[in-house]
């Protein structure tokens, strides 16, 4: 089974389901308001876990009208479909 915790892991399946816990802005000590997001993706040849995470951050930032730098993924999971 591939190591999806490694950002350099190649995505070789035709489709993945993903879940992510996302925080807006920098993380601070204590509780940070977060949002659960989920979706599916059809990775392009050569895609990696890191490129998928970058896409999720970009998607979330665009959807919420905030800079990508203000998006932090604190937890994620990937599953081959």
C-alpha positions in Angstrom: 0.0 0.0 0.0 1.4 3.4 -0.9 2.7 5.8 1.8 0.3 8.7 1.5 2.0 10.6 4.3 5.0 11.1 2.0 4.4 14.2 -0.3 6.7 12.6 -2.9 4.5 9.5 -3.3 3.2 9.1 -6.8 -0.6 8.9 -7.3 -1.0 6.0 -9.6 -4.8 5.2 -9.3 -7.3 6.7 -11.8 -9.3 8.3 -9.0 -8.9 9.2 -5.3 -11.3 10.3 -2.6 -9.8 12.8 -0.2 -10.8 14.3 3.2 -9.0 17.2 4.8 -9.3 19.3 8.0 -8.4 22.9 7.0 -7.6 25.9 9.2 -7.7 29.5 8.0 -4.7 31.7 8.9 -1.7 30.7 11.0 -2.1 28.0 13.7 -2.0 29.2 17.3 -1.7 27.5 20.6 -5.0 26.0 21.7 -8.1 25.6 19.7 -8.1 26.7 16.0 -11.4 26.9 14.1 -11.3 24.3 11.4 -13.5 23.0 8.5 -13.8 19.5 7.1 -13.7 19.2 3.4 -14.0 16.2 1.1 -13.9 15.5 -2.6 -12.6 13.3 -5.4 -9.8 13.8 -7.9 -8.6 12.3 -11.1 -4.8 12.9 -10.9 -2.8 13.8 -14.0 0.2 11.6 -14.9 3.1 12.4 -12.6 0.9 13.8 -9.8 2.1 13.3 -6.2 0.5 13.5 -2.8 2.2 16.9 -2.5 0.7 18.3 -5.7 -2.7 17.1 -4.6 -2.4 18.8 -1.3 -1.2 22.0 -3.0 -4.3 21.8 -5.3 -6.6 21.3 -2.2 -5.1 24.4 -0.6 -5.5 26.4 -3.8 -9.1 25.2 -4.3 -10.0 26.1 -0.7 -8.4 29.5 -0.9 -10.2 30.4 -4.1 -13.5 29.1 -2.8 -13.2 31.3 0.3 -11.5 34.3 -1.2 -8.4 34.1 0.9 -4.7 33.9 0.1 -3.3 30.4 -0.3 -0.7 31.3 2.4 -3.6 31.6 4.9 -4.7 27.9 4.3 -3.2 25.1 6.5 -4.1 21.5 6.1 -3.8 19.9 9.6 -5.1 16.4 8.6 -5.8 14.6 5.4 -6.6 11.1 4.1 -6.6 9.6 0.6 -8.3 6.5 -0.6 -8.2 4.9 -4.0 -11.6 4.7 -5.7 
